Amino acid sequence: MALKGIFIDANLLVLLVVGATDQALIAKHRRLRRFTEEDYERLIGLIGQAGQVFLTPNTLTEASNLLAQHPNPARSRFFEVLRHIIKRSEEIVVDSKTAARNKAFVRLGLTDAALLEVVSEETPLVTVDLDLFVAAFAKGKIAALNFTHLQSL
């Protein structure tokens, strides 16, 4: 089965945006304390191998809200980069009613339940969220990649 691309979670989307804006800001963004500039490079490498990034509106909204927590002028630069990423990515819409029917919804929330509806072995999820990883992994062993494992390499 050929890989069509990857989904990334909101935390990694924030890392992608901040790193693409200025890698030095990774250490300064309060939502990215667990990441380094090397993690940004790892993420870029994964995206390069996958060729295509898939996003859901829910993931984009969550990442946008997290990016907005940083002060200007960097915040405005983040949104310019996010705009560029949105243009280059494929957005997959999952109806909220569908996501809410997912059995993980009560435990993980709407954003993650929507991701679980669309990830597959052809479009795996890359995440740092252990609970989301376990739920996606249950769909298929190669339907999920725990980015935390890559951080330890």
Buried (B, 14 or more C-beta within 10 A) or exposed (E): EEBBBBBBBBBBBBBBBBBBBEBEBBEEBEBBEEBBEEBBEBBBEBBEEBEBBBBBBBBBEBBBEBBEEBEEEBBEBBBEBBEEBEEEBEEBEBEBEBBEEBEBBEEBBBBBBBBBBBBBBBBBBBBBBEEBBEBBBEBBEEBBBBBBEBBEE
